[in-house]
Amino acid sequence: MEMKDLGSLINTYDTAAGEAVGKRESHTPKIEAPATAKADEAVTVKVTVGPHPNTPEHSIRWLAVFFYEDGRAFNPVTLAKVSFNAPTTEPEITLKVKLARSGVIHALEYCNLHGLWSGKKEITVK
């Protein structure tokens, strides 16, 4: 059995290969957040996945949001992790976050058929 690092199992829009290329639009988390924010002032971050099927047989099971903070010794910081119950809940979350420094927001989702997918967005804090 080949032992792979977890990072090598995560698909992104840019690194998807083979069969996963056709799944990029429906699986890569989309992050809506301002490009800039004031330090320690709440901003809205919305993360969605899809369009994607939402059945017990094929659905997004969870979504996690992290923040890689510039200058922090140990990264990332977990902002949220939400589990979804198909077909009742849709893979979408909205957060209010207060950031002290610039960095990158990362979203990671798990599809029960197509694995782990990640998206990211840089945010500058002034």
C-alpha positions in Angstrom: 0.0 0.0 0.0 1.3 3.4 -1.0 1.4 5.9 2.0 0.5 9.4 0.8 0.7 12.6 2.6 -2.8 14.1 3.3 -1.8 17.2 1.3 -1.3 15.1 -1.8 -4.9 13.9 -1.6 -6.4 17.4 -1.7 -7.6 18.6 -5.1 -7.6 22.3 -6.0 -8.9 24.1 -9.1 -5.3 24.4 -10.4 -3.9 21.0 -9.4 -6.9 18.7 -10.4 -5.8 16.1 -12.9 -7.3 13.2 -14.8 -11.0 12.5 -13.9 -10.9 15.3 -11.3 -10.5 18.1 -13.9 -14.2 17.8 -14.9 -15.2 18.2 -11.2 -13.4 21.5 -10.5 -16.3 23.9 -10.9 -18.7 21.8 -8.8 -16.2 20.9 -6.0 -13.7 23.8 -5.5 -14.9 25.9 -2.5 -15.7 29.5 -3.6 -14.7 32.2 -1.0 -16.4 35.6 -1.0 -14.6 38.0 1.2 -13.2 41.6 0.8 -9.7 41.9 -0.6 -8.9 44.3 2.2 -10.1 44.8 5.8 -9.3 47.0 8.8 -7.5 45.3 11.7 -9.9 43.8 14.2 -13.0 45.0 12.4 -15.6 42.2 11.6 -15.9 41.3 7.9 -18.2 38.8 6.2 -16.7 35.6 4.7 -19.1 33.4 2.7 -18.0 30.0 1.5 -20.1 27.9 -1.0 -19.6 24.7 -3.0 -21.5 24.0 -6.2 -23.6 23.6 -8.0 -23.4 20.1 -6.6 -25.8 17.2 -6.1 -27.3 17.1 -2.6 -28.5 13.5 -2.0 -27.5 11.0 0.7 -25.7 9.0 -2.1 -23.7 12.0 -3.4 -23.2 15.2 -1.4 -20.8 17.6 0.3 -20.5 16.2 3.9 -18.5 19.0 5.5 -16.8 22.3 5.0 -13.9 23.8 7.1 -12.5 27.3 6.9 -9.0 28.2 8.1 -6.9 31.3 8.2 -3.1 31.4 7.4 -2.0 34.5 9.3 1.2 36.3 8.1 3.9 36.3 10.8 2.2 33.6 13.0 4.5 30.9 14.2 2.0 28.0 13.8 -0.6 28.1 11.1 -3.4 27.8 10.2 -6.1 29.0 12.6 -9.4 27.2 12.4 -12.3 29.6 11.8 -15.1 27.1 11.4 -16.1 23.5 10.5 -19.6 22.6 9.6 -21.1 19.2 8.8 -24.0 19.0 6.4 -27.0 16.5 6.3 -28.1 15.9 2.7 -30.7 16.6 1.4 -31.7 19.0 4.3 -28.7 21.3 4.3 -26.8 23.0 1.5 -23.0 23.4 1.5 -22.8 27.1 2.3 -21.6 29.0 5.4 -21.3 32.7 6.3 -18.9 33.9 9.0 -18.1 37.2 10.6 -14.4 37.3 11.3 -12.0 39.8 12.9 -8.5 39.6 11.6 -5.4 41.3 13.1 -3.0 40.6 10.2 -3.1 39.9 6.5 -3.1 36.3 5.3 -4.9 33.7 3.3 -8.4 32.2 3.9 -8.5 28.5 3.0 -11.6 26.4 2.6 -11.6 22.6 2.6 -14.6 20.5 1.7 -15.3 16.8 1.5 -17.5 15.2 -1.1 -18.3 11.6 -0.3 -17.6 10.5 -3.9 -14.9 12.9 -5.1 -12.8 13.5 -2.0 -11.2 16.6 -0.6 -11.1 19.9 -2.4 -9.6 23.2 -1.4 -9.9 26.9 -2.3 -8.2 30.0 -1.1 -8.4 33.8 -1.0 -5.9 36.4 0.1 -7.0 39.2 2.4 -4.9 42.3 3.3 -5.4 43.8 6.7 -4.5 47.5 7.1 
